[in-house]
Amino acid sequence: MANDKQFKTVDEQILLLKSRNLQFKDEAKAKAILEKINYFDIINGTENILLKTMNPKVYDNVYFEDFYEIYKFDTDIRILTLKKIFEIEARLRTSLAHNFASQFCTQIPDTLNYREKQYYQQPVKTNTYLYNTFMKFDLFKRNVKMPNGTLKLGFVESKKRDKDYIRTYNRPPFWVIIKDFSFGDLYFTYCFQKDVIKDKVLKDFGLTLNDDAMFQQILHTLKYARNCCAHLELITRFKLLGAADLNNYKELKQSINCTHKHLSYYDLLKIIAKFCDVDSITKEIANFNRNMYLFNRKDIADKLLKRMGEPDINKWEM
């Protein structure tokens, strides 16, 4: 049920937490933390796994410092996760540019073929989401003279205006223009490729054309995760529900042995592990679990791992 929240000062926030039996080892330090970091990010994002009762909200043997340790852990994991997504993104960017250009942009006059719809596979109309996106995809847009006489720049021309490294080219090559693609642009650019290009891209990722549906689902998941990381959302709360347009991730779930309705952070990590080493992440998780155990907070670590998708610490080794 939706509700409203009245503004509270940091002192009032601390009083509220105390009224719920949350304990403090260093109240002055806690106040300094809340003055720098949003209360919502530290408390609200984690309170559901630490509360003894939800209505009324009451804690039992829980400290503000427990929340802060989880927040710091989440921040570390988020940064490491984003770094791994960047690695996969760079591979995808390179693979798309190389394989498309080697097929359709081999001569100078053909350099801009990447903005021609004829070199892509138009989605079927029954897939309304992909079809509508294809028909208005930014990459295909050209300069348009508006009724008032102004010129609305197309995709390439707008990039030449904004980016020095693109402006140096009369006809920017695909491997240059693609540097300014968002992950969403990359996702759709892959989806719109002909099978001859998809086959080569998939091979670059150790897959085959039979894995096309799964790979689209993987890219969509990574795109969502990347946005979560970029907007500083709690990655330990990562949850992605099924999407009808993507067959509810059926092929992807089968490949990672996911049997539940939504994709968790544990599932996300298994996806990333398909394409790059995730030791830095699994070690961070193991260190957090060990440290919480040493400080007699193992029950809290267990609850967090469960929320992340897998309560058994031994199963995080990938």
C-alpha positions in Angstrom: 0.0 0.0 0.0 1.4 3.4 -1.0 2.0 6.0 1.7 3.6 9.4 2.2 6.7 10.3 4.2 7.3 13.5 6.0 10.8 15.1 5.9 13.0 14.3 8.9 16.3 15.9 10.0 19.2 13.5 10.6 18.6 13.9 14.4 15.0 12.9 13.9 16.0 10.0 11.7 18.2 8.7 14.5 15.4 9.1 17.1 13.1 7.2 14.8 15.6 4.3 14.6 16.1 4.3 18.3 12.3 4.1 18.8 12.5 0.9 16.7 15.1 -0.5 19.1 18.0 -0.1 16.6 21.3 0.2 18.6 24.3 2.4 17.9 27.9 1.8 18.8 28.9 5.3 17.8 26.0 7.7 17.4 28.1 10.7 16.4 29.7 8.7 13.6 26.3 7.4 12.6 25.0 11.0 12.3 28.0 11.9 10.2 27.3 9.0 7.9 23.6 10.0 7.5 24.7 13.5 6.6 26.6 12.2 3.7 24.6 9.1 2.6 20.9 9.0 2.0 18.9 7.4 4.8 16.9 5.5 2.1 20.0 3.9 0.7 21.4 2.8 4.1 18.3 1.9 6.0 15.2 1.4 3.7 16.9 -0.8 1.2 17.9 -3.4 3.8 15.5 -3.1 6.7 13.2 -5.8 5.5 15.8 -8.5 6.2 16.9 -7.0 9.6 13.6 -6.2 11.2 12.2 -8.6 13.8 8.7 -7.4 13.0 7.4 -5.2 10.1 4.3 -3.8 11.8 5.3 -2.2 14.0 8.9 -1.9 12.9 11.1 -3.4 15.6 14.7 -4.5 15.6 16.3 -7.1 17.9 20.1 -7.1 18.4 20.7 -5.1 15.3 23.0 -2.1 15.1 23.2 0.9 12.8 26.7 -0.3 12.0 25.2 -3.6 10.6 23.4 -1.5 8.0 26.5 0.5 7.2 28.6 -2.7 6.7 26.0 -4.0 4.3 25.9 -0.6 2.5 29.7 -0.6 2.1 29.7 -4.2 0.9 27.0 -3.4 -1.6 29.0 -0.5 -2.9 32.1 -2.6 -3.4 30.1 -5.4 -5.2 28.3 -2.8 -7.4 31.6 -1.3 -8.6 33.1 -4.7 -9.3 30.0 -5.8 -11.1 29.9 -2.7 -13.3 33.5 -3.2 -14.2 32.7 -6.8 -15.4 29.8 -5.5 -17.4 32.1 -2.9 -19.0 34.4 -5.8 -20.1 31.5 -7.6 -21.8 30.2 -4.3 -23.3 33.7 -3.6 -24.8 33.8 -7.1 -26.3 30.3 -6.6 -27.8 31.2 -3.2 -29.2 34.3 -4.5 -30.9 32.6 -7.6 -32.2 29.6 -5.8 -33.7 31.8 -3.1 -35.3 34.3 -5.6 -36.8 31.9 -8.2 -38.1 29.4 -5.7 -39.6 32.1 -3.5 -41.2 34.0 -6.5 -42.6 30.7 -7.7 -44.3 29.1 -4.4 -45.4 31.5 -1.5 -45.1 34.7 -2.8 -46.9 35.1 0.2 -49.3 35.1 3.9 -48.6 31.8 4.6 -50.4 30.3 1.9 -48.2 31.5 3.4 -44.9 28.0 4.6 -43.8 26.2 1.4 -44.7 25.6 0.9 -41.0 22.9 3.5 -41.1 21.0 1.8 -43.9 18.1 -0.4 -42.9 18.7 -2.8 -45.8 21.8 -4.2 -44.1 19.8 -5.3 -41.1 17.1 -7.8 -40.4 13.8 -6.1 -39.8 11.9 -7.7 -36.9 8.6 -9.4 -37.6 5.5 -7.1 -37.0 4.2 -9.6 -34.4 7.1 -8.6 -32.1 5.7 -5.1 -31.7 8.4 -4.0 -29.3 11.4 -4.8 -31.5 9.5 -3.9 -34.7 8.6 -0.4 -33.4 12.1 0.2 -32.1 13.6 -0.8 -35.4 11.3 1.6 -37.4 12.4 4.6 -35.3 15.9 3.5 -34.3 18.2 6.5 -33.9 21.0 5.0 -36.0 18.9 5.1 -39.1 17.9 8.8 -38.7 19.1 11.3 -41.3 19.1 15.1 -41.4 15.5 16.5 -41.7 14.5 20.0 -42.7 11.8 21.2 -40.4 8.8 23.3 -41.5 10.2 26.3 -39.7 13.4 26.0 -41.8 15.7 24.6 -39.1 17.7 21.5 -39.7 17.1 18.5 -37.4 20.4 16.5 -37.4 20.4 12.8 -38.0 22.3 10.4 -35.8 25.7 10.6 -37.4 25.6 14.3 -37.9 24.6 14.9 -34.3 27.5 12.7 -33.1 29.9 14.7 -35.4 28.7 17.9 -33.8 29.1 16.6 -30.2 32.3 14.5 -30.4 35.7 15.7 -31.6 36.9 12.2 -32.4 33.9 11.6 -34.7 34.1 15.0 -36.3 37.5 14.3 -37.7 36.0 11.9 -40.2 34.0 12.9 -43.3 32.4 9.4 -43.1 32.8 8.1 -39.6 33.6 4.4 -39.7 31.3 2.1 -37.7 34.1 1.2 -35.2 34.3 4.9 -34.4 30.6 5.8 -34.2 29.9 2.7 -32.1 32.1 4.1 -29.3 29.2 6.5 -28.5 26.5 3.9 -28.4 24.8 3.3 -25.1 24.4 -0.4 -23.9 20.8 -0.1 -25.1 22.0 1.0 -28.5 24.3 -2.0 -28.6 21.6 -4.4 -27.5 19.2 -3.3 -30.3 22.0 -3.2 -32.9 22.7 -6.8 -32.1 19.0 -7.7 -32.2 18.7 -6.1 -35.7 21.6 -8.0 -37.2 21.2 -10.5 -40.0 22.1 -14.1 -39.1 25.4 -13.9 -41.0 26.5 -11.2 -38.5 24.9 -12.7 -35.5 26.7 -16.0 -36.2 30.1 -14.2 -36.1 29.3 -12.2 -33.0 28.1 -15.2 -31.1 31.2 -17.1 -32.1 33.2 -14.3 -30.6 31.4 -15.1 -27.3 31.9 -18.8 -27.6 28.3 -19.4 -28.7 26.4 -20.5 -31.8 23.5 -19.1 -33.7 21.2 -21.5 -31.8 22.0 -19.4 -28.7 20.6 -16.2 -30.3 17.5 -16.0 -28.1 19.6 -16.7 -25.0 22.2 -14.1 -25.9 19.5 -11.4 -26.5 18.1 -12.2 -23.0 21.6 -12.0 -21.6 22.2 -8.6 -23.2 18.9 -7.3 -21.9 19.7 -8.5 -18.4 23.2 -6.9 -18.5 21.6 -3.6 -19.8 19.2 -3.6 -16.9 22.0 -4.4 -14.4 24.2 -1.7 -15.8 21.5 0.9 -15.3 21.0 -0.3 -11.7 24.7 0.1 -11.1 25.0 3.5 -12.8 22.0 4.9 -10.8 23.7 3.6 -7.5 20.9 1.2 -6.7 21.6 -1.6 -4.2 22.9 -4.4 -6.4 22.4 -6.9 -3.6 18.6 -6.3 -4.1 18.9 -7.0 -7.9 15.7 -8.6 -9.2 14.6 -8.8 -12.8 11.2 -10.2 -13.6 10.4 -12.1 -16.7 9.5 -10.2 -19.9 7.0 -11.6 -22.4 8.9 -10.1 -25.3 12.0 -12.1 -24.3 10.1 -15.4 -23.7 10.4 -14.7 -19.9 14.1 -15.5 -20.2 13.3 -19.2 -20.6 16.5 -20.0 -22.6 18.7 -17.9 -20.3 17.2 -19.5 -17.2 17.8 -23.0 -18.6 21.4 -22.2 -19.3 22.1 -21.1 -15.6 19.7 -23.6 -14.0 17.5 -20.9 -12.7 14.1 -22.3 -11.6 12.5 -19.3 -9.8 10.4 -16.6 -11.4 12.9 -13.7 -11.3 16.6 -13.3 -11.9 18.6 -12.5 -8.7 22.1 -11.1 -8.2 23.3 -14.7 -8.0 21.8 -15.4 -11.4 23.4 -12.2 -12.7 26.8 -13.3 -11.5 26.4 -16.7 -13.2 25.6 -14.8 -16.5 28.7 -12.6 -16.2 30.8 -15.7 -15.4 30.0 -17.1 -18.8 32.2 -14.4 -20.4 34.7 -13.2 -17.9 36.5 -14.1 -14.6 34.4 -13.1 -11.5 37.0 -14.1 -8.8 37.2 -10.5 -7.6 33.5 -10.5 -6.9 33.3 -14.0 -5.3 36.3 -13.2 -3.1 34.6 -9.9 -1.9 31.5 -11.9 -1.0 33.5 -14.6 0.8 35.4 -11.9 2.7 32.2 -10.2 3.8 30.7 -13.5 4.9 33.9 -14.3 6.9 34.1 -10.9 8.5 30.5 -11.0 9.6 31.1 -14.4 11.1 34.1 -13.2 13.0 32.0 -10.3 14.5 29.2 -12.7 15.4 26.9 -11.3 12.7 26.7 -14.5 10.6 22.9 -14.5 10.8 22.9 -11.1 9.1 25.2 -12.3 6.4 23.0 -15.4 5.8 20.0 -13.2 5.3 21.8 -11.0 2.9 23.1 -13.9 0.8 19.6 -15.3 0.7 18.2 -12.0 -0.6 21.0 -12.1 -3.2 19.7 -15.4 -4.5 21.8 -18.1 -2.8 22.2 -18.6 1.0 24.9 -21.2 0.7 28.3 -19.4 0.6 30.0 -22.4 -1.0 27.8 -22.1 -4.1 29.2 -18.6 -4.9 32.4 -20.2 -6.2 32.3 -19.9 -10.0 
